[in-house]
Amino acid sequence: MDKQEGPDVSAVPIEDPWYDTAVPRQREPSAAEVYLEVQRSPAFQEVRRRYRRFVFPAALAFLLWYLAYVVAATAAPGLMARPVAGAVNVAMVAGLGQFLTTFLLTWAYARHARLRRDRAALELRWDTQEMTRGVAQR
């Protein structure tokens, strides 16, 4: 095999007798293809289903509770001004209830994620990293 120099060295045919019998390389998927494959996987769909089954009802309930507070404050000021204990009225109790509900919802979300989604999501993450490891090294 002669050594060639020039601008188009890569176009030189390989004169290796073993070249024709080499095992053909399989095309490695791109990162986008890997992520689409993971997104279509049943494991990913299950994680998303668990997420939606918690978040949508919880967000809807909280939004309705907030809107009820706002509507009551504007439509029924007499009710909201009714004293509960001393200088504390219904509006103050409901407003503090909004804060309490926010913290309760945050705790419930974190608990749900920890118990129902985190392990499956972590496994998906490791699988995805393993699948993309070859893509990143190219």
N, C-alpha and C positions, 0 to 999 in steps of 0.2 A: 504494500500500500504506500503510495507516494504521498509525501507531505505537500500540501498545497497552501498557498498563501493568497490572500486577496480579500475583497470585500464580501464575497459570498461563499465563505468556507462551509457554512452549514448546509449548502445545497450539494455538497460532494457526496456521492453515494458511498455507503458503507460496504466494504468488501470483506465482511466478516462471514465465514462459512456457517457460523452458528446463528447468525442474525435471523435467517428465515425460520428457524425452528424455535425461536424464543417464544415464551408464553406471552400472548397479547395482554397488554395492560388494560385493566378496567378503568373506565373514566371515573374519577372521584367527583362526588357531587359538590356543587358550589355551596357556599354558606346559605344563600337564599333557598336553595333546594332542601338543605338540611332543616332549616327552620319551618319551611312549608310542610315537610314530612312530619316533624314533631307536632305542628299545629293540627294536622289531620289525624294524629294518633288517638286511639281511644283513651289513653291515660290523660292526655292534655284536655280532651273533651270532658272527661270526668271532673278534672280540677275546675274547669270553667263552669260546669253545671253546678258544682258545690258552691262556688263563689256566687253565681247568680241566684241560687235558691236562698241564700242568706241576704245578700246585699239589696236586691230589689224590694222584697217585702219590708226590710228594716228601713230602707230609705223612704219608702212610701209611707210607712207608719209615722216616721219622724216628721216628714213633710206635712202630713195631715195634722199632727199634733201642733206643729208650729203655726199652720194656717188657722187652726181652731183658736189658738191663743191670740193671733192678730185680729181675727174676725170678732172674737169676744171683746177684745179691747176697744174696737171701733164701734161695734153694733150694740154692745150691752155695757156701757160704762157704769151703770148703776150696780150691775152684778160684780164687775171687777173692783169697784170701790167698797164693796161690803167688807167690813172689818172681820178678821178671823181671830186675832188675839192682839189686843192693844192697838198699836199703830200699824200692825201688819194686816194687809188686806188681801183679797183673792188674787189680784193682779201680781202682787209681790210673790205670793206662794207659787202661782203659775210660772212667773218669770224664773224663779229659783228652780222650779221643776224642769224648765228648759235646760238649764245648766246641768242639773242632775241627770236628765235624760241623755244629754250629750256624752257625759262621762260613762254612763251605763252602756250606751251604744258602742262607745269606743272599747270598753272592756269586753263586751259580748263579741265584737268583731275580732279582736285579738285572740280571744279564747277559741272562737270558731275556726279561725285561720290555723291556730296552733294544733287543734285537735283533728280537723277535717281536711286541711289542704297542705300544710307546710311539708309534711313528709313526702307526699306524692309530688309536689312541686320541686322539692329538692332532688328527688330521683330523676325527674325530667331534666332538671338543670345539669346533673352529672352526665346523663345520657347524651344531652345536646352537646356538652363540652367534649365528650369523647368522639362524637360524630364530627365535630368541627375542628378537632385537633389537627387532622391531616390537611384540611383546607387552609388553616392559618400558617402551616409550615411550608406551603408552596411558594 
